[in-house]
Amino acid sequence: MSLHIVLGLADQKPTTEPVVVYVGRSGAMARAAIDAATTQRLLIFSNPMGLPKNNPKAVANAAKAKAVAGVAAAAAATKAKEEADSTAALVDENKRLSARVAELEASAAKKK
């Protein structure tokens, strides 16, 4: 199977950022993308060869991401607990006020 990578450049300047025109395995789709491209310059790579490398920072980065996710999960759990406590307090206050309203209504009915 082949791999086609087509990058487009808007101009000839060395600081121009490339845009992805096509990445995939179909040569026909790569040619269609090239025909439809509006960039001035195209960089076409068919069957590019790469060097497989191990990322020496992968383990440290994964541990860091896991720690960040753990902190985020703890913060979300704390926020959820605070919201639940706040909701429970509001429900209790609503019940207390409803009972007080019922007392006042009963008191007003007796006075009539």
N, C-alpha and C positions, 0 to 999 in steps of 0.2 A: 504494500500500500504506500502511496506517496502522500506527502504533506506539502501543501502550498501555503505560503505566507506572502501576502502582498501588502506593502506599506505605501502610503502616498505622502508626498511632500508638497506643500502649497507653493513653495518657491525654492530657489537655489541657495538661500542663505544657510550657513552652517548652524544657526541657532533655531531653525524651524523645527517644531515638534512634528514627528510623523503621526499620521492617523492610520488606523487599521482599515484597509480596503476589503481584504478577505483573508480568512484563516480557515482552512478546511482540507478535505481530502479529494474533492472533486476538481479535476482540471477544467472541465467545461464551465463550472460555476466560477472558478477563478478567472477564466478568460472573459466571462460575462461581466464580472465585477470590474475587471480592467477596462473593458469597453465602456462601462457606465461611470467610471471614475472621473471626477472633475479636477483632480489635483494635477499640477504641472509635471510632476516627476513621480515615477513609480519605482519602488524597490521590490523586485520579485525574487522569492526564494522558493525553489522546488527541491524537495528532499533535502532540507538543510541538515547538516551534520552538527551534532552537539556533543559536548563532553559531559557525561554523567558525573555529577559531583555530589558528595555528601555535604549537607549543611552542618557545619560544626556547632552552630548556634541553635539548632532545631530543638534540642532537649531543653535548653535554658528558655527559649522562647515559648515552648509548650508549657513549661512550668509557670512562667510569668502569666501566660494567658489563662491558665487554670486558676492561679491565685486571684487574678482580676475578676474572673467569672465567679469565684467563691465570694469575694467581697461584694460584688454586685448582687449575688443571690441573697447574701445576708442583709444587705441594705433593703432589698425588695421585701424580704420576710419581715423586717422590722417595720417597714412602711405599712405592709398589709396588717400587721398586728395593731399598729397605732390606729389605722383606719377602722379596724374591727372594734377596738376599744372605744373609739370616738362614736361609732355607730351605736354601740351598746349603751353608752352614756346618754346619747340623744333619745334612744328608745325608752330608757328609764325615766328621763326627764319628761318625755311625752306622756308616759303612763301617769306620772305624778301630777302633771298639769291637768290631764283628762279627769283624774279622780277629784282634783280640787274644783274643776268646773262642775262636775256632777254634784259635789257637796253644795256649791253656791246655788246651783239651780234648784236643788231640793230645799235649801233654806229659803229661797225666794218663793217657791211654791207654797211652803208652809205659812208664810207671811200673808199670802193672798187670802 
